């Protein structure tokens, strides 16, 4: 196979990487930090990343007194003799060379493996070809490999992510504001739906996933409901919003003390709140919140005297918890609608939850925590039933829960109290994983970040966020250099469980070509419904058909 040669290896170490002297004709300005390249050893190909570029000179005097008004001819004359460029290259994977009749390590015949050695001096560094990309990242053939974008310096080639491995662990999409996190998340969710890799529960805080939205370029792009029709079910919190198939209400009886603690910042709760919530829930039972909010001053004083609670503290808590009385919060509600969501998920439908005008962090955090806790409990029951029966028909389909503003649920203070922190630590024990979308990864608990399987990151401008994304990651220097060199739009770096090696990408366009690639022609187009347009009988009839 003919590759474009870049240079030869002149030194290096296993830990730090290889030093490559670039050939005189190579334009250094055409190379980028994070470029995928191949080192051709005697027996192996080493799939590598360029992690640094340097300029050198053989004559120190030339650098001490550089010539002025250097002509193009003289510049070409000096290049490669008196002046030259060096690339620092980090091998990431190794694989036997094509055409080898004898493979030193039989395990290598299965595909690229982790690097265990380095090539000798004068091994050639070359540009990667389409065959190299296919060997490392797979090919988008309609199966589990899904093209997410193309290499920055090589348009027309696909870099694929393995969706089966994506749904095995929790994943993160990171990037500063304006880097295109929402559209990248749409691409990934569209792939999961189109390839039937898992079912999705998406908490759509800003109304960006279900229906058409306008991009920054001014064009209107389709939502997942419009792309996949009846495969996607949309629930809303705001009954005045047209579009959702059904609406959700929650009851005061469904709110637990842990839900209240999650809202400590939003409600400005005092440090004594946790103790007071324990007293209330133990004394008043399942209806503790409804009963507490209904207490008159005399009844509250009597309760404090009987339970040894502080009257002023409970009065302050009562005033703050009154903020929970929203149009979607009723006195008492069964779990019928949430259980209905679960039934749709079990049938392979994908659920998007929209908040409409109730898009405050308080609404988002409260509802997302309650819905997720209930669905996770049901999934746990079904997994335990499958493990007892050993019947594959009882095996639950993997569930991916997408949450935005993830640092609000997974910060160090709350990660152990929220259901999302529990899911992140379980490592797919109950077939439920997270897709967290956030512009402030530094606000997420480091223990949770260390459990993230695959990380897809756009440009990060804050040093703390950059360090957070690299939590628990090997080859930090090469990945960090790649992240630092990204542009602010349409460029990402993906690394972790679902790809064999880190890679910089220009994200796939979310346009008509993408619609055609993922749309199922057999799925009828989505039809918008008006608020209140579905009765429970209609939903049950649709559900059980």
PyMOL commands that set and color helices and strands:
alter all, ss='L'
color gray80, all
select helices_A, chain A and resi 28-30+60-64+72-78+106-110+130-137+163-166+181-194+224-231+252-254+257-262+264-267+273-294+297-307+311-324+336-346+361-389+392-394+407-410+419-426+441-443+446-449+463-469+476-484+512-518+536-544
alter helices_A, ss='H'
color red, helices_A
select strands_A, chain A and resi 5-13+17-22+36-40+44-57+83-96+113-114+124-127+145-151+159-162+171-174+199-204+213-214+220-221+232-236+246-247+250-251+329-330+350-354+399-404+432-438+454-457+491-496+503-507
alter strands_A, ss='S'
color yellow, strands_A
deselect
rebuild
show_as cartoon
